């Protein structure tokens, strides 16, 4: 059996911690199960032109809004 693993260089906690340690106030953090980029194998294109996993089991992208305090 052959398996593949995909990962990100920086976890979400690491990103949020770096922003707060830089003196930023996190106003919101939103995760999305669709991406404008077809970056993983087997993503399907949605009606909106975005890409998602078939089961939408996990988020593909996130957005964060932060302000300097």
Secondary structure, DSSP 8 states (H G I E B T S, - for coil): --------SS-HHHHHHHHHHTTEEEEEEEEESEESS--STT-EE-TTS-EE-SS--S-SEEEEEEEE-
